[in-house]
Amino acid sequence: QVKVVESGGGLVQAGGSLRLSCAARGSGFWVNAMAWYRQPQGNQRELVAHIDSNGNTKYADSVKGRFTISRDNTKKTAFLQMNSLKPEDTAIYYCHIEVAQYSGDWGNYDYWGQGTQVTASS
């Protein structure tokens, strides 16, 4: 069983910084890609940042230059460093992981975290 645990959300003033963490817990799996999505109130969920197993990254245009995604493979953990936060960054942030998991045979699966609220006040 794989569980995705997020932490690090909160309330900051515009221009401030936050660092989100996403830990994949359990056994019998390898983590491939990890990503952060966000969902502002009343809007659809959107991709914020993505990192593959080789460390290659991609970002939404709206966060390029301000957000940085990274990962620690030994701890099966991803991070999202968010700087120069803007009110429009306010949303629930979700971690998404893609894993290779053994359950009688190896297969590819994906999991979501429960979400963490990020609020940047003006």
C-alpha positions in Angstrom: 0.0 0.0 0.0 1.3 3.5 -0.9 0.4 6.6 1.0 1.2 10.1 -0.1 1.7 12.6 2.8 2.0 16.3 2.1 3.1 19.1 4.5 4.3 22.7 4.5 1.2 24.7 3.4 0.1 27.8 5.2 -0.6 31.5 5.1 2.0 34.0 4.0 2.0 37.6 2.7 2.5 38.2 -1.0 6.2 38.1 -1.8 6.8 35.5 0.9 8.0 31.9 0.6 6.8 28.4 1.5 8.3 25.0 1.0 6.0 22.0 0.5 7.0 18.4 1.1 5.6 15.2 -0.3 6.6 11.8 1.1 5.7 8.5 -0.5 5.3 5.9 2.3 5.0 2.2 2.2 7.0 -0.6 0.7 7.3 -2.7 -2.4 7.4 0.2 -4.9 9.7 2.5 -6.8 8.8 6.1 -7.4 9.0 7.3 -11.0 7.6 10.8 -11.6 6.5 13.2 -8.9 4.5 16.3 -9.4 2.6 19.1 -7.8 -0.8 20.2 -8.9 -3.0 23.0 -7.5 -6.7 23.7 -7.5 -7.9 27.3 -6.8 -11.4 27.5 -5.3 -13.9 27.2 -8.0 -11.4 26.2 -10.7 -9.9 23.1 -12.2 -6.8 21.3 -11.0 -3.7 22.3 -12.9 -0.2 21.1 -13.1 2.4 23.3 -11.3 5.6 21.4 -11.5 6.8 17.9 -12.5 10.0 16.0 -12.0 10.9 12.6 -13.5 13.1 9.8 -12.1 16.2 11.4 -13.8 15.6 14.8 -12.3 14.2 16.5 -15.4 11.7 19.2 -14.5 9.0 21.1 -16.1 6.9 24.0 -14.8 3.7 25.9 -15.6 4.5 29.2 -17.2 2.9 31.1 -14.3 5.4 29.8 -11.8 8.6 29.6 -13.9 11.4 31.5 -12.1 9.6 31.5 -8.8 9.0 27.8 -7.9 11.5 25.0 -7.8 10.7 21.3 -7.7 13.3 18.8 -6.3 13.4 15.3 -4.9 15.3 13.1 -2.6 15.1 9.6 -4.0 16.6 7.9 -0.9 13.6 9.3 1.1 11.0 9.0 -1.7 10.2 12.7 -1.1 9.6 15.6 -3.3 9.8 19.3 -2.5 8.3 22.4 -3.9 10.1 25.6 -3.0 7.8 28.6 -3.7 9.2 32.1 -3.7 7.7 35.5 -4.5 4.3 34.1 -3.8 1.4 36.0 -5.3 -2.3 36.1 -4.3 -3.1 34.1 -7.5 -1.0 31.2 -6.2 -3.6 30.7 -3.5 -5.0 27.1 -3.9 -5.0 23.6 -2.5 -1.8 22.0 -3.6 -1.8 18.3 -4.3 1.1 15.9 -4.7 0.9 13.2 -7.4 3.2 10.3 -7.8 3.7 7.6 -10.4 5.1 4.3 -9.1 6.2 0.9 -10.2 4.6 -1.4 -7.6 4.8 -5.1 -6.9 1.4 -6.7 -6.2 1.9 -10.3 -7.4 3.5 -8.7 -10.5 5.0 -5.3 -11.3 2.7 -2.7 -12.6 2.5 1.1 -12.9 0.1 3.0 -10.6 -0.4 6.6 -9.6 -1.5 8.1 -6.2 -2.6 11.5 -4.9 -2.0 13.2 -1.6 -4.8 14.7 0.5 -3.9 18.3 -0.4 -2.4 21.2 1.6 -3.8 24.8 1.6 -1.5 27.6 0.4 -2.7 31.1 0.9 -0.8 34.3 -0.2 -2.5 37.4 1.1 -2.2 40.8 -0.6 
